[in-house]
Amino acid sequence: MEKTKINPRILASEAALILNTSVQNIHKKIKAIGLPTQKSQNRVSFTYSIASKLFNFSFSPTIYSTALVKGGVGKSTIALNFAIRSALLGAKVALIELDQQANLTNTCNVNAKDKPVMIDVISQSIPIEEALVSIADGLDLLPSRVDNALLDNMLLLEKHPLDKVFFKLFSALKSTYQVIILDCPPSIGAVVSAAALASDVVIMPVNPTEYSIAGLDLTYKELIELCSKFDKELEMKIIFNKYDARTKLSFNILSEIIQHPVYKDMLLHSNIRNNQAIENSISAGKTIFDTMRTTNEKEDFSLMTDELLGLLKEKLNG
């Protein structure tokens, strides 16, 4: 039995702020579009179908991956909320889970038992478009399950070229999707290497722990070597996750990144504050964008997404 779908949406009042107009004007525009909205406590919200017609952002099709050779840094949470916010801004989004732990798949309330995952797509030559499942309006997912634990070995034993095996699959999606996000396992193996070589941008989440910095160092080193070997140009971004301004450790780790000769230019201006509400929403089978309330966690992921998509610069210039 399929679980209940997630139901992320964006408020008309937020759309008014984004477009620098009145809420009344947004309501008129939505009415002219003629698609149904959701209403709760006199607050109107909508999803991708309206957002894609209401906003006029120009999205250049881009492949992102979330990667770090350490678990528990928030890769899946960042990938999901980046995907959701992108769809709510009018981008058509494909979310690809490559991690056999399937945290992202489970968070999206998808049962992947009888659905194709990446190892099936490659071994059985299943068109990736046919393997994607809709998890929300404008947002499709290639789910994962434990079988993907064998994907590393399969790529190596069958001698799939790492610079081509994922590149061909995901590049083909650019004709349909503006934002493609690959959620990688916490390792540096064949799967992560192939994902990086298929990506335009790699997002590396860092938590306020020394182990996270060590993971960043190793991931960066491996990505540089990979790019050198395959003559690949790759943009790398660092997002500081679980930031707590009250703790000395958060301050020290963030300062270390800001003062680093290389990392300082990769660090996003936005960060994700430590917030129990994120875990609470996951436990409830919902996302932080399912609520109509204005919250810190929604603000953080919205700013991160705007920055990754280049919309902060577009808004400033607009």
For each residue, the residues with C-beta under 8 A, 3 or more apart:
1: 111
2: 109 110 111
3: 109 110 111 285
4: 109 285
5: 109 135 136
6: 84 108 109 135 136 285 286 287 290
7: 136 286 290
8: 47 84 87 88 136 139 287 289 290
9: 38 45 46 47 88 289 290 292
10: 14 15 45 46 47 51 88 89 289
11: 14 15 43 44 45 292 294
12: 15 16 23 26 27 30 37 43 44 45 46
13: 16 17 23 26 43
14: 10 11 17 18 294
15: 10 11 12 18 19 26 46 51 54 55
16: 12 13 19 20 21 22 23 25 26
17: 13 14 20
18: 14 15 55 89 315
19: 15 16 26 54 55
20: 16 17
21: 16 25 26
22: 16 25 26
23: 12 13 16 26 27
24: 27 28
25: 16 21 22 28 29
26: 12 13 15 16 19 21 22 23 29 30 54
27: 12 23 24 30 31 44
28: 24 25 31 32
29: 25 26 32 33 54
30: 12 26 27 33 35 37 44 46 50 54
31: 27 28 34
32: 28 29
33: 29 30 50 53 54
34: 31
35: 30 46 49 50 53
36:
37: 12 30 44 45 46 50
38: 9 44 45 46
39: 42 43 44 45
40: 43 45 292
41: 292
42: 39
43: 11 12 13 39 40 292
44: 11 12 27 30 37 38 39
45: 9 10 11 12 37 38 39 40 292
46: 9 10 12 15 30 35 37 38 49 50 51 54
47: 8 9 10 50 51 87 88 136 137 138
48: 51 52 87 88 90 92 136 137 138 139
49: 35 46 52 53 137 138
50: 30 33 35 37 46 47 53 54
51: 10 15 46 47 48 54 55 87 88 89 90 138
52: 48 49 55 90 91 92 138
53: 33 35 49 50 90
54: 15 19 26 29 30 33 46 50 51 90
55: 15 18 19 51 52 89 90
56:
57: 89 90 91 309 311 314
58:
59: 62 90 91 178 179 309
60: 178
61: 174 175 177 178 179 180
62: 59 178 179 180 200 201
63: 170 171 174 180 181 182 198 199 200 201
64: 82 179 180 181 182 199 200 201 202 203 308
65: 181 182 183 184 195 196 198 199 201 202 203
66: 75 76 78 79 181 182 183 184 202 203 204 205
67: 75 184 192 195 196 202 203 204 219 223
68: 73 75 186 204 205 206 212 215 216 219
69: 186 187 188 192 215 218 219 222
70: 73 186 211 212 214 215
71: 186
72: 186 207
73: 68 70 186 205 206 207 212 215 241
74: 77 78 205 207 241 242 272
75: 66 67 68 78 79 99 183 184 186 205
76: 66 79 80 97 99 103 104 107 183
77: 74 80 81 107 241 278 282
78: 66 74 75 81 82 203 205 239 241 272 301 304
79: 66 75 76 82 83 95 104 181 182 183
80: 76 77 83 84 95 104 107 108 183 287
81: 77 78 84 85 287 288 289 301 304 305
82: 64 78 79 85 86 181 203 301 304 305 308
83: 79 80 86 87 93 95 139 179 181
84: 6 8 80 81 87 88 136 139 287 289 301
85: 81 82 88 89 289 301 302 304 305 306
86: 82 83 89 91 93 178 179 305 309
87: 8 47 48 51 83 84 90 91 92 93 136 137 138 139 179
88: 8 9 10 47 48 51 84 85 289
89: 10 18 51 55 57 85 86 305 306 309 311
90: 48 51 52 53 54 55 57 59 87 138
91: 52 57 59 86 87 138 177 178 179 309
92: 48 52 87 138 176 177 178 179
93: 83 86 87 138 139 140 177 178 179 180 181
94: 132 140 141 142 173 176 177 179 180 181
95: 79 80 83 104 135 139 140 141 142 181 183
96: 118 141 142 170 180 181 182 183
97: 76 102 104 105 117 118 141 142 143 144 183
98: 118 144 148 151 182 183 184 185 191 192 195
99: 75 76 102 103 104 144 148 183 184 185 186
100: 144 145 146 147 148 149 151 185
101: 144 185
102: 97 99 105 106 112 143 144 145 146 148
103: 76 99 106 107
104: 76 79 80 95 97 99 107 108 141 144 183
105: 97 102 108 110 112 141 143 144 145
106: 102 103 109 110
107: 76 77 80 103 104 282 287
108: 6 80 104 105 135 141 143
109: 2 3 4 5 6 106 135 285
110: 2 3 105 106 115 133 135 141 143
111: 1 2 3 114 115
112: 102 105 115 117 143 144 145
113: 145
114: 111
115: 110 111 112 131 133 143
116: 120 121 124 126 130 131
117: 97 112 120 121 131 142 143 144 145 147 148
118: 96 97 98 121 122 142 144 148 151
119: 122 123 147 148 150 151 154
120: 116 117 123 124 126 131 147
121: 116 117 118 124 125 126 127 128 131 142 169
122: 118 119 125 151 154 155 160 165
123: 119 120 154
124: 116 120 121
125: 121 122
126: 116 120 121 130 131
127: 121 130 131
128: 121 131 132 142 169 170 172 173
129: 132 172 173 176
130: 116 126 127
131: 115 116 117 120 121 126 127 128 142
132: 94 128 129 140 141 142
133: 110 115 140 141 142 143
134: 137 139 140 141
135: 5 6 95 108 109 110 139 140 141
136: 5 6 7 8 47 48 84 87 139
137: 47 48 49 87 134
138: 47 48 49 51 52 87 90 91 92 93
139: 8 48 83 84 87 93 95 134 135 136
140: 93 94 95 132 133 134 135 177
141: 94 95 96 97 104 105 108 110 132 133 134 135
142: 94 95 96 97 117 118 121 128 131 132 133
143: 97 102 105 108 110 112 115 117 133
144: 97 98 99 100 101 102 104 105 112 117 118 148
145: 100 102 105 112 113 117 148
146: 100 102 149
147: 100 117 119 120 150
148: 98 99 100 102 117 118 119 144 145 151 185 191
149: 100 146 152
150: 119 147 153 154
151: 98 100 118 119 122 148 154 155 190 191
152: 149 155 156 187 189 190 191
153: 150 156 157
154: 119 122 123 150 151 157 158 160
155: 122 151 152 158 160 162 165 190 191 194
156: 152 153 159 160 190
157: 153 154
158: 154 155
159: 156
160: 122 154 155 156 164 165 190 194
161: 164 165
162: 155 165 190 193 194 197 230
163: 167 194 197 230 232
164: 160 161 167 168
165: 122 155 160 161 162 168 169 194
166: 169 170 182 194 195 197 198
167: 163 164 170 171 194 197 198
168: 164 165 171 172
169: 121 128 165 166 172 173 198
170: 63 96 128 166 167 173 174 180 182 198
171: 63 167 168 174 198
172: 128 129 168 169 175
173: 94 128 129 169 170 176 177 180
174: 61 63 170 171 177 180
175: 61 172
176: 92 94 129 173
177: 61 91 92 93 94 140 173 174 180
178: 59 60 61 62 86 91 92 93
179: 59 61 62 64 83 86 87 91 92 93 94 309
180: 61 62 63 64 93 94 96 170 173 174 177
181: 63 64 65 66 79 82 83 93 94 95 96
182: 63 64 65 66 79 96 98 166 170 195 198 199
183: 65 66 75 76 79 80 95 96 97 98 99 104
184: 65 66 67 75 98 99 191 192 195
185: 98 99 100 101 148 189 191 192
186: 68 69 70 71 72 73 75 99
187: 69 152 191 192
188: 69 192 193 218 219 222
189: 152 185 192 193
190: 151 152 155 156 160 162 193 194
191: 98 148 151 152 155 184 185 187 194 195
192: 67 69 98 184 185 187 188 189 195 196
193: 162 188 189 190 196 197 222 226
194: 155 160 162 163 165 166 167 190 191 197 198
195: 65 67 98 166 182 184 191 192 198 199
196: 65 67 192 193 199 202 223 226 232 234
197: 162 163 166 167 193 194 226 230 232
198: 63 65 166 167 169 170 171 182 194 195
199: 63 64 65 182 195 196 202 234
200: 62 63 64 234 235
201: 62 63 64 65 234 235 236 237 308
202: 64 65 66 67 196 199 223 234 235 236 237
203: 64 65 66 67 78 82 237 238 239 308
204: 66 67 68 216 219 220 236 237 238 239 266
205: 66 68 73 74 75 78 238 239 241
206: 68 73 212 213 215 216 238 239 240 241 253 257
207: 72 73 74 212 241 242 253
208: 212 240 242 243 244 247 249 250 252 253 254
209: 212 213 249 253
210: 213 214 253
211: 70 214 215
212: 68 70 73 206 207 208 209 215 216 253
213: 206 209 210 216 217 253 256 257
214: 70 210 211 217 218
215: 68 69 70 73 206 211 212 218 219
216: 68 204 206 212 213 219 220 238 263
217: 213 214 220 221
218: 69 188 214 215 221 222
219: 67 68 69 188 204 215 216 222 223
220: 204 216 217 223 224 236 262 263
221: 217 218 224 225
222: 69 188 193 218 219 225 226
223: 67 196 202 219 220 226 227 234 236
224: 220 221 227 228
225: 221 222 228 229
226: 193 196 197 222 223 229 230 232
227: 223 224 230 231 232 233 234
228: 224 225 231
229: 225 226
230: 162 163 197 226 227
231: 227 228
232: 163 196 197 226 227
233: 227
234: 196 199 200 201 202 223 227
235: 200 201 202
236: 201 202 204 220 223 266
237: 201 202 203 204 266 267 268 308
238: 203 204 205 206 216 257 263 266 267 268
239: 78 203 204 205 206 268 270 271 272 304
240: 206 208 243 253 254 257 267 268 271 272
241: 73 74 77 78 205 206 207 271 272
242: 74 207 208 272 273 274
243: 208 240 250 254 271 272 273 274
244: 208 247 250 273 274
245: 250 251 273
246: 250
247: 208 244 250 251
248: 251 252
249: 208 209 252 253
250: 208 243 244 245 246 247 253 254
251: 245 247 248 254 255
252: 208 248 249 255 256
253: 206 207 208 209 210 212 213 240 249 250 256 257
254: 208 240 243 250 251 257 258 271
255: 251 252 258 259
256: 213 252 253 259 260
257: 206 213 238 240 253 254 260 263 264 267
258: 254 255 264 267
259: 255 256 264
260: 256 257 263 264
261: 264
262: 220 265 266
263: 216 220 238 257 260 266 267
264: 257 258 259 260 261 267
265: 262
266: 204 236 237 238 262 263
267: 237 238 240 257 258 263 264
268: 237 238 239 240 271 304 307 308
269: 307 312
270: 239 300 303 304 306 307
271: 239 240 241 243 254 268 300 304
272: 74 78 239 240 241 242 243 275 297 300 301 304
273: 242 243 244 245 296 297 300
274: 242 243 244
275: 272 278 296 297 300
276: 279 280
277: 280 281 288 295 296 297
278: 77 275 281 282 288 297
279: 276 282 283
280: 276 277 283 284
281: 277 278 284 286 287 288 290 291
282: 77 107 278 279 285 286
283: 279 280
284: 280 281
285: 3 4 6 109 282
286: 6 7 281 282 290 291
287: 6 8 80 81 84 107 281 290
288: 81 277 278 281 291 295 297 298 301
289: 8 9 10 81 84 85 88 298 301
290: 6 7 8 9 281 286 287
291: 281 286 288 295 298
292: 9 11 40 41 43 45
293:
294: 11 14 298 299
295: 277 288 291 298 299
296: 273 275 277 299 300
297: 272 273 275 277 278 288 300 301
298: 288 289 291 294 295 301 302
299: 294 295 296 302 303
300: 270 271 272 273 275 296 297 303 304
301: 78 81 82 84 85 272 288 289 297 298 304 305
302: 85 298 299 305 306
303: 270 299 300 306 307 312
304: 78 81 82 85 239 268 270 271 272 300 301 307 308
305: 81 82 85 86 89 301 302 308 309 311
306: 85 89 270 302 303 309 311 312 315
307: 268 269 270 303 304 310 311 312
308: 64 82 201 203 237 268 304 305
309: 57 59 86 89 91 179 305 306
310: 307 313 314
311: 57 89 305 306 307 314 315
312: 269 303 306 307 315 316
313: 310 316 317
314: 57 310 311 317 318
315: 18 306 311 312 318
316: 312 313
317: 313 314
318: 314 315
